[in-house]
Amino acid sequence: MNVKMKRGIGRLVVFLVLFYFAGGLALYLCQDFLLFHPTPLAKNYRFHFDQPYEEVNLPVEGGNLNILQFKPPFTRKGIVLFFHGNMANTEHYNQYPFLFTRNGYEVCMMDYPGFGKSTGKRSETIIERQSMLLYERAIKLCPANDIMVYGKSIGTGVASWLAASTKIKRLILETPYYSIRALAHYYFPIYPAYLTRYAFPVNEYLQKINSPITLLHGTDDEVIPYKQALQLTKEKPGAQLITIPNGKHNNLFSFRIFQHKIDSLLSQ
């Protein structure tokens, strides 16, 4: 090997090392932009839902926590605390409230900091504390065994943490991940897991939950691999996994099996 070739290989190695570390730095600094895709709203914005709602704004940690409440048309059986995914704001999930209210459940939905009308700094700990505020409001209205917690996509981490920290009737997770770090490894396997500032270890939370747990996941999920839900149920005996054949990440609501299963869980 001549000197020129050695120098060329040396420069290539240096370039690859620098590229690797630059990519890792970019992932570390930009992970909030990768994980969360909020759409902020003006304070006077009127949400568009197909049913009446009440809006509550709570001052929290240098910002505002925006909560929407939807009441059933007849006597309330309980309350569902709904934690949405990483897109837009609560209005993006406008099809969900009726799914619960038609079964006699009041629904409480909160926006994470930076989403909708919620403001302030966003972190895993802050989101967890704000989810606890939602629970504390609910427990004043009905007993713990009438409170269900529902999480979708990134909200499954929030929902699982809350269910592990409180007493509830049931936990329902739609398109859950094993943990944020496991998800990061799936997308960026060449980088160490500790680069992620968010953890939300759903696998660890589920081990602490005594209430019934139901997971719903599509076999063709293009965002969170179906096998992560399989792994969660493998490690948590008794957790029920409802598999939606051909279901993707954002279309489970359109499947009849999904709607029937939610109706069945809410009727128990």
SULVEN-V843651 format. One line per field, one symbol per residue. burial: + if it has 9 or more other ideal C-beta (glycine too) atoms within 8 Angstrom, else -. Layout:
# SULVEN-V843651
burial->???
This chain:
# SULVEN-V843651
burial->-----+-------------+--++--++--+---++-++++-----+-+---+-+-+--+--++++++++++---++++++++++--+++++++-++++++-++++++++++++++++-+-+-+-++++++++++-+++--+-+-+++++++++++++++++++-+-++++++++++++++++++-----+-+-++-+-++++-++--+-+-+++++++-+--+-+-++++++--+--++++-+--+++-+++-+--++-+++-++--
